[in-house]
């Protein structure tokens, strides 16, 4: 990791990623609201498979490969739910990585 873990910068990058996922600019159906009382009421805004793409953003900030198992099954209904779930897990991974012998060396797998 180049420098210290900066959670503020990570959250800002995750917000950009989230906004791009939830509010795609080229969505031809974006103006049409989904009907209520259907399965769409219980679906997350971004499912867990979609959140796997956010691992690239996480890895950019922590400097090592982040396992997909940290993502909550099913996904997240909103950005706050995602960050409330992921950030403590990322902090824990950063602490564990720092405690490893040779922790100051960059992980080439994350590149």
N, C-alpha and C positions, 0 to 999 in steps of 0.2 A: 504494500500500500504506500502510495506516495504521500507522506505526511500523516496527520491524524484523521481519524474517522470523523467526518463532518455531517452530522445528522440533518442539519438545516439544508445543506446543499442536496443531500439525498432526497429529502422530502420534496424539495422544489422540483427535482428531476422526475421523481415518481408522479408528482401532480401533472407535469407536462405529459408523461406517458399515459396516465389515467384519462386525462381530458381527450387525448387523441383516440383512445379506445372507446370511450363512452359517447363522444360527440364527433364522429367522423364527418369531415367536411364534404365528402363526395357521396354521402348516403342518399340515394334517391327516395328513401322512405322516411327520412328524418322529420319531415313536416307532418306526417300522418301519425297521430297518437295511437298507441296500441290499445285494443279494447280492454275494458276492465272485466273482472270476473272470469279470466282465462288463466291458463298455465303461465302466462307472462307475468302475472302478479307475484309469483313465487320464485321466478328465476333471478339469479344474481345479475347485477349490472355487468360484471366481468366474471366469467367462470374460471375455475382453477387452472384449466388448460391455457386459457388466455393469459393468466397471470404469470405463467412460466416465461413469457416473453419479457416480463419486467425483471427477471433475474439478470439480464444483461446490464440493466441500469444499476441494480444492486452491486453486481460484481465490479462495475466501473468504480464504485465508491469504496469498496472494501479491499479490492486488490487480490481476491482469491475466488475460487469457484464456490457458488452458493448452491446447496442441494435443493432440488425442487420439493423435498419433503417438508420444508418449512411453510409451504403454502397450504392454507386451510382447504380441506376438501369441499368442493362445491363452488368455491369462489367467494366474492365479496359484493355486498349490496351497494356499498358506497366507498369513497376514498378513505374516510375516517375509520371505517371498519378494517380496511386493508392495512392502513398504517398502524392502527392499534394492535393488530395481530402480528404483522411482520417486524416492526421496529424492535420490539424486545427480543425477538428471535435473532435478528441480525446483530444486535448488541452482544448477545450471548456468543454468537459465532465469532465476532471480532475479538472478544475476550479470550475465547478458547484458542483462536489463531495466534494471538499475541503471547499466550503462555507456552506455545510450542517451541522447542529448540530451533534456533535459526529463524525466528519469527520476523526478523528485519529484512529477510530476502524475499523478493517478489515471486509470486507463483506464476510460472510461465503458462500453466493450463488456463488461466483466466483471460489471457490475451486473445 
